[in-house]
Amino acid sequence: MKFVLTMLCFCVTLEPLQGAENNTQLTAAMMTVPERTDYERTSSLAEVSAVLTALQQNTSLMHREILLITEDGKEVPLLVLAKPAISSPAQAQASGKPIIYIQGNIHGGEVEGKEATLIIMRDILFGDKQHLLDNQILLFVPVYNADGNDKLSLGSRPSQELSPAMAGERFAHGYDLNRDGMAIDTAETAALYRNIMQRWDPDLLVDLHTTNGTWHGYSLTYAPSYHTAGDPATSAYTADVMLPAIARSVKQKFNLDFGWYGSFDYRDWPPTEFRTYHHAPRYLTNTMGLRNRMAILSETFAHDRFSKRVHAANAFVEEILEYTHQHGQEIRRINREADRRVTSRAAEEGGSYQQGVQFEMVPRNERIDLLSYKYLPYTADNGEKAFARSSEIVVIEGVLNLNQLAATRLATVPKAYVFPAEFSQVAEKLAEHGIGVASLATGTIFEGEVFQVTAITKQNFEQNHHRNSILRGQYRSGSKEFRAGDYYVALDNRLANLIFYLMEAESDDGLAYWNFFDAYLAPQLANAAVVAFPVFKVLR
């Protein structure tokens, strides 16, 4: 049977594809490693680059850039597909077309998105999907975590049932790249913001993952960007309009069941609650909500075979792009309306309204009918209750869907933040996010409030080499004089919500949380009961 399948694949390579550019015939070099090995192997970065080179040699519609050179010296390719072809962000913006950015392999062992992006690019350039370039510009980074991807080993992803047997490792040099959205500790995140977010300004980010092992009954699960303190319009549209439409289309075309990303406790069988993942913008999809842009998290089902996971990811990306092909201008309009709304509110109402800085999961109004493998309770030999997972997939009706966030702590959104020149590393971090930071030309007295820190509580775990800090205290109104050369960050721009989340003392994912002020605060708190947080909030 394996020989027959190989021969069929060979025959396909000789057949010109109808409607493909220049009637190009597929060659072995255009096929992915999984396709060429009956899905026994996944691709190294070099093998991905080789496929991209083969594709580019046969099309005029692909522009190739280098996203970054990694710590291990690997060149991470960024591909731009457009018709007519473009080679610069200025051309993209001048076209007025929405820009869609799709990345795979941010966790090196989660390999399905990497392979699926190669397949969809090939289908667009040489198959029956070239219409997807009629009215949108597509950016692809198949291998975001190149160093992690190439550290192939046996058993690195046991939840994937050794399919493929060898996969890369989750981290890049000890860092989880999908927890770096705020601190920007890694070269990968810095390059993402510098070379994609600030240069190309995509309207939608699609981040392709594979779950860590929850035995739900879906071929793929998804989530929108959780906007938290951001403008709600982009997240609401993604969650309530776009994703349900895409799930219906996938079911109709491919008979695949897609649903909300999350987990449940099988020990409370049947489950009554289904919970999504953390809301924090350290996750890159959530960062997009603070930038007034849309994002989709995609998670293929770890326990499916490799070939089915690639198929599910490919079907999802294909249907996302079919949707953006039809509704791209609507997406672009919603994003830019959010830009204007955020900018005008911060400029006109700064100092007079509040937004959340800490959040909790709350249920959506509608319950869900959850697909899950059935669990059978039984009494173990030691007398304790245990569970066995059966092979049957069942529907559990009316499950509470904890899939939105509510603020548990609020803070006033200021007109600006001011902080001393000695905190240059904070100014540099804001600049990496694309946030404008000015220096005071003269000494100035500002009216507003400052957070009085009474304690720093440390998280009991380490995250990306940080023991994160939670500041305790309260705000005090007053005035403060700053000197020439001190930093001034105005909020009268579209990134006001991102600035707010980064700079607030009590933010659950801000710069204080990521230890940027510990070296200043901790020594003083050792000798004083109260220390003023060095960032002053200008309210008037």
N, C-alpha and C positions, 0 to 999 in steps of 0.2 A: 504493500500500500504506500509506503514512503516513497518508493521509486516512481509510482504512478503520479503522486502529487507533485514530485519534482519535475516530471516531464510536462505536466499541465502548466506549471509555472513557467517553464522554458518556452512553451508555445505562446503564452501570453506576451512574452517579451518581443516576439516577432510581429505582433499585430499592431498596426498603427491605431492610435486612439482617436476616435471621431471627435473633432472639435479641438483637439490638443494643438498647442502652438507648433506650427510648421509640421503637423502630423508626425511629431517626434515618436520614435519607437523607444519603449523602455529597454534598458540594458541591465545587466546584472549589477553594475555599479550604482544604479538608481534604487536598488532594492535594499531594505534595511537588513541588518544582521539577523533579527528574529525571523524575518520572512525567508532568509536564505538558509536558516538552520532549523526549520520546523519549530521555531520558538523555544529552542534549547538555550540560546544565549541572548544577552543584551549587549548593546553597543558600548564600546569605549568612545572617548571623545574623538580620537583619531578616526575611528570608523564613521562616526556621525559626520565629521568634517569631510570625509571622502565622499559620502552620499551627497552632501551639500555641493561639493565641487562638481560632481557629475550632473546634478540638477542645473547648476548655474551655467555650465558649458552649453546647455541646450535651450537656454531661454534668455530673453532680453528683459524680462519682467522682475528679476531678482537683483537687489542691491545687497552687498555683504559688507558688514563692518565688524570691528572687534569691540565687544563690550568691555572687556578688561583682559589683562594678563594676570593670571592667578599667582598665588604664593609659590606654587610648584612650577611656574613658568608656562602655564597652558593658556593658549589664546581661546577665549570664549566667543564663538561667533554670534552675531546679531544679524538676522535676515529681514529685509524689507521687501515685501511683495506689493506691487502696484501696477495699474494699467491706466494711462501710460506710465512707464517706469519713472521713478524718482530716485534721487540720491541724497536729498537733504531735507531736514525738518522744515526749512523755509518753503520748499516746494510742496510739502505735505500740507502745511498750514494754508498756503495760497490756494490749494485745491478745494478747500472747504469740506473735504471728506472726513468722516469720523476715522479715528485711528484706533485699531484694536491690537492689543499686545498680549501674546500668549507665551507663557514660559513653562518649562518642564524641569523636573529633576532638581528642585531646590534641596530636597533630601536625596542624597546620592543613591540610596537603595530603592527609591520609588521611581521605577524606570519606565512606566507605561506612557507617561506624557511625553517623554523624550522620543520614543518610537512613534507615537501617534502624530506628533507634530511633523515628523519627516513624511509620513504617509499623506497627511492632509496637504502639505506643500506640494507634493508630487501630484496629487489629484487636482489641485488648483492649476498647476502649471501645465500638466500633460493629460489630465483626465477630463471629467465632465463637470468640474467645479470652477472653471475660469470665470464664470459670471460673478463669483464672489469678489472679484476685483473691480467690478463695474463702478462701484460707488463707495468703496472703503479702501483704506490702506492698512495692511496687515504686517505686524512686527512679530517675529518669532525668536525666542532663545530656547532651543531644544535642551541644552545642558547648562543650567544655571550654576550648579555646583560641580564644576569640572573636576576639582581635586578629589572630592568625595566620590564622584561617579567612578573614577578610575582606580579606586582602592577596592578592587573586586575580591571577594572572598566567599567561601562556603558558609552558609548559615547566617549571613549578615541580616537577612530578613526572614526569620523562621515562620512568621505569620503568613508568608506568601507560599507556603507549602513547597519550598525549594523549587519554585517555578518563576524565573530560571534558578538554577542551582547557585550560580554565583551572581552577586549584586554588589553595588558599591556601598559605602558607609554613609550614615545619615548626616554626620557633621562635616564641616570643612575646618580642619586643624583645630578641632575642639569647640567650634562654634556652630550653633544651630542657626542657619541663615534665615530661617523663618521666625526667629525671635529677636531680630536685629533691626526692626523697622524704626525704632526710636533712637537707640544708642548709636547706631551706625559704627559698630566696632570693626566691621570686616570690609575688605576691599570690594567684595561682591555687592554689598548694599550701597556703598559709596558710588560704585560705578552705575548701579541701577538708577539712583537718583540723578547722578550727573549726566549720564549718557542716554537715558530713556525718559525719565519723568520730566526733567528740565529741558531736554532738547526736543523730544517728540511729543510730550504731553498727551499720552494716550487717553482716550475716552473710556476705555474698558480694559481692565487687567484680568486675565484668566490664568490662575495658578493651579497647575496639575499635580496632584498628589495621589498616594495610595494609603488607605487606612492602616492603622496599627493592629487591627484584628477583631473588632466587634463583629459578632455573627448576626448581622441584620440580614434581610432578604433582598437587598437591592444590588443591582449591577454597578451602580455608581450613586454616590450621594454628593450633595452640593450645599453651599451656603453663600449668602450675599456678603458684602462688606458691612460689618456692624458699625454703624456710624458713631455710636456713643455721643460724644459732644459735638459731632458734626451736623451739617444740614441734613435732615432726614430724607429729602426727596430722592437722592440717588440710590440709597439703600432700599427705600420703600418700592421704587420702581423695579429694581432688580429682584426683590423678594416676592412682590405681589403680582407682577405683570410678566417680566421676562422669563424667569426660571420656570414658573408653572407652564407657560406656553412651550418652552423648549422641552420640558418633560413629556408633555402630551405629544409633541411631534416625534420624539424619540420612541415613545411607546407605539405610535401608529406606524412608523417607518421600519423600526428594527425589533419591535416587541421586547424592548428592554425596560425594566422598571427602575426608574430613578426617583430619589426622594431626598428629604432633608438630611444634612450631615449632623451626626450626633451619636449618642450612646444611651444605653439603658442598663439597669441592673437585673440580670437574669435571675438573681437569687430572690427577687420579688416577683415571682412568675404567677400570672402573666403581668408584664410591666404596665404600670399606670402612668409613668412619666418618661419623656424622651427629652434629653438635654443636649443643646448645642455646645460648641467649644467656647473658649474664653473670648471676651470682647476686645481685649487690649490691642491697641494699634502697633504693638511690637510685631504682630502678624501682618505681613505685607498687604494682604487683601483689606484688612481693617484700616491700615494707613490711608488707603485710597479714599475712604469715606471722609476723612479729615481734609482731603485735597479736593473735595467736591467732584470726585470721579467715581465711576462704578467699578465693581470687582466681583469676580466669581471664584469661589474655592471649589475645586473638583477633587473628589476622593474615590478612586476605583476600589472595588471590593477585594481586600487582600487575599481572601480564600478562593477566589476564582482562579482558574488556570491563567497563565501568562497571556495566551492568545486571546482569551475572552476579555481580560483587563485592557489590553491594547485596543480591542474592538470597541469596548465601552467608552474609553477615552476618546477614540477617534470619532465615534458617533456623536459624542457630546460636543466636541470642538466643531464638528461639521454643522451641527444644528445651531450652535451659538452663532456661527458665522452666517448661516442662512437667516437667522433672526436679525442680526445686525445689518445684513444686506437689505432687509426689508424696512428696518426701523432705526437705522443708524442716525439719521438726521434728528429723529425724536430723542434719541439718547444724547446726542450732542447738544440739543436745545435744553434738555433738563439739566445737564451739567453746567452749562453757561448761565442759566437762570440761577442756579445755586451759587455760582461765582458772584453774580451781581447782588444777590440777597445777602450773602455773608459779608461782602465788602461794605455795602451800604449800612447794614445793621451795626457792624463794629464801628464804622465811622460816625454814625449819627446817634447811636444809643449806647456806645461804650461807656462803662461806669454805672449803668442803670439797670442791667439785666444779668441773670445768672444762668450758668450751664453746669452740667454734671462733671465731676472729677473722679467719682467712684460709682460703680454700677453693680447691679445684680441681675441674674436671669429671672425673667417673668414669663408666664405662658401667653402665647398668642390666643386670640379669641376663639379661633377654630381649633378643634382637636383633630388628630390625624388617625387614620387607619394604618397601623404600622405593620410592615412586612418583617417577619423574623423567622429564623430557624426555631423550631419548637423545642422547649426544654422540659424534661420529665423529672419531677421531684421524686426522690426515693430516700429510704433510710440506709445509711452506710453501715458497715459492720461495727463501727464504734458507737452507733446509735445516733449520730448527728445527721441532720438533713443535708442531702447532697443533690446535685442536678446532673443529668446526662443530656447532652444535646443530641436531638434526633436528626434525621436527614430530611424531615418534612418542613416546608416553609408554610407558615400560617399567617392569617391576617388577624391582628389584634385591634379591635375597633375602639374608637373613642379615647385614644391615649393623649394625655396632656402634653402639649408641645411647648416646652420651655425654649423658645427660639427668638426672644427679643429681650432688650435690656431696659432697665429703669434706673434712674439716678438715685443713689443712696446718700450722696453728699454733693452739695452745690457750692459754687464759688462765683464771685462777680467777675464778669468779663470786662477788663479795663480798656482804656483807650490806647495804652502803651505800657510796656515794661521797661524799666531802667535798672542797670546794674553796673557795678564798678569795672573799670578797665582791667583790673587784675584777673577778671574771669574771662580771659581771652578764649579759653577752651570752650566756653559756653557759646560765645559769639561764633566761633569756628564751626561748632556743631549745628547751630541754626543755619549758617551759610550752606552747609552740606545738604540740608533739607530744602534749599532754595529760598530761604527766608532772608529778606533784606534787613541788615543791621547797620544802623548809622552811629556815628560818634558825635557827641555833643561838642559844638564849637566853642561854647562858653559855659561857665558855671550857671546852673539853673536850679531853682527851687520848685519841686513838684508837690501837688496835693493828691493824696490817695490813701493807700493802706499798705501795711507790711505784715507778713505772717511772723508771729512771735513763736519760735520753736522752743518747746519745753523738753522734748525727748526725740531720739531716733530709735525706732524699732527695726531690727533686722529680720529679714525673712529667714526661715530655718532651713533653706535649701539654697544651692548655688545655681545660677542661671547665666549661661554664657560668661562664666568666670566672674560674675557679680554676686555678692550678697546684697540683694536689693534693700533699699532703705524706705521706711515709711515714717514721715515726719508727723509729730504730734504737737499741737499748740492751737493758737487762735489768732485771728486778724485784729489789728489795731489801726484805727484811722489816725492820720496826721500828715505832716509835711516832711520832706527830706531834701537836702541840697546835694546835688551831684556836680562833679567837676568836669571841666573840659577834657575830652578824651574818653569819658565814660560812655557806655553803650546805651542806645535808645532803639527800641523795637516797637514800631507802630503796628496797630492791628487793622488799619484801614486798607486791607487787601484780601484777596480771595483765600489766603492761607491763614486767616485769623483763627480758625478753630484748631488748626495744627499748632500754631504758636501758643494758644491758650493751654492745650493739653501738655505741651512740652514744658511750659514755664511755671505752671501752678505748683505751689509747694505741696499740696495734698493730692496731686494727680496720681492715680494708681499706675501710670505708665509714663511719667514725665522724666525730665532730666534729674530731678531730685531723687526719684525712685531708682534711677540708674547711677547713683553715687556721685554725681558731678559736683555736689556741694559738701560731701562728707568731710573732705580734708579741711574745709573752712569751719564747719559747724561743730564737729566732734571735739576738737581740742578746747573750744570755748565752753561747750556744755560740760566739760569736765570740771570747770571752775565757776560756772554761773548757772543759775536756775533757768534763765531765759536768754535766748540769743536771737537777734533779728535775722530773718532770712534775707540774704543779700539782694534779692530781686524785689524791687519796689513796683507797686501797681499804681499807675497814673489813672485816677478816676475823673479828674476835672481838668 
